[in-house]
Amino acid sequence: MWIRDRLDGLFSDEDFTARYPRDGRPGLSPAQLATVCVLQYALNLSDRQAAEAVRCRIDFKYALGLELEDPGFHHSVLSDFRDRLAEGDRADRLLGLALTRIRRAGLPKGRAARASRPFP
């Protein structure tokens, strides 16, 4: 919640324009899917559990900027999204962008701010 309040979300759809062209039918927001993946990792959730959390949990809906009535998405979307991020250095660039935004907002404090890697 703190990241959404201070940064208006960790990612924006514009961060994905090179990887997700705007042609074709409208799809799910890549910024929201990336945020779900971060929450999924942080909470050690399976794809099914993460998709269920998007459907049912108010904290997930708030973090994603969704209406309470939003129906969410099928769990298989997360695997497809991660597969696309795994190509080249896309995931590394996205992580770097997120860390830069978090640091600029002054969010990590103490030991977390000095860590060279965010995940073990």
N, C-alpha and C positions, 0 to 999 in steps of 0.2 A: 504494500500500500504506500509505503514511504517513497519508493521510486516513482510510482504513478503520480503521487501528489507533487513531487519536486520536478520530475522530468516530463510529466504528461505521457508516461509510458517509456519503456526502455528502447523500443524500436518504433520506426514509422514505416509505412508501406513504401515510401520513397527510398529507403535503405535497400530495397529489393528490386528496384526497377530494372536493373541489368539482368536479373535472373528470372523475373516474372513479368513478361510483356503484358500490356493491357489489351491485347487482341483476344478474341474468343469470348466465351461467356464469363460472367463475373464469378469469381471463386472466393475462397476464404482469404482473409487478410493474412499475408505472410508475417506481418509484424505481430499479429495476435498468435499465430502458430509458433513463432519463435519464443514469445513470452510463455506460452504453455510449456514448451520444451524446457525452458529454464525452471519453471515451477515444478515440472515433472521430475527433473533431476534433483532439485533441492529437497523435494519431499519423497523421493524414491518411489515414484508411482509407475505402474505399468501404463501402457497406452490406453487400455480400457479404463483404468482408474482415473487417468488424467482427463479423458474425454467425459467421463461421468462427473468429475469435479467441475468441468466447464458447464455442464448442464445443470448441476444442482447446488454448487457452493457459491454463496454470495461473495466471498473473498476473491474467488477466481473471476467471477463476473466483473467485479470492481477493477481488478488488476488489468483486465482485458478491455474495459470500457464498454461492456455489453449491457443491454437491457435485461432486466430480470426474467423476461419471457423468452429470451433467446434460446433456441432449441439446441445449440451446440453443433457438433459434427460427429461423424463416425470415427471411431478410434484408428482406423487404417490410414486416415489422413496424416497422422503424426509420423508414421513410418515413411510414407511417401515424401513428406517434407524433409525429414532427416536425410533421406537418400539424395535429394537434390542439393542439400547443404554439404554433403560429403564430397561432392565433385570439386576438384581443385583445392584451392585454399579458401573457399567461401566461408566455411565455419570459422576459420581462424580470423578472417577479416571482420566477420560479424561480432565475434567475441572481443576483438580489439576495439571496435566501435563502441560496444556496450561499456567496456571498462573505461574508455576515455570519457564517455558521458557521465558515468557514475563518479569518477574522480573529479571532473569539473564541477559537479554539483556538491562536492565535499562530503559525499556520503560515507565512504569507508573511513573508519576511525581506528587509531591504534595499530595493532599488529596486522589487521586485514589490509590496511592501506600500504603497508610496506612489503606485502607478499609479492613475489615476482610472478607467481602463478595462482590463479583464483581457485583451482580445484586440485585436490591431491592426486 
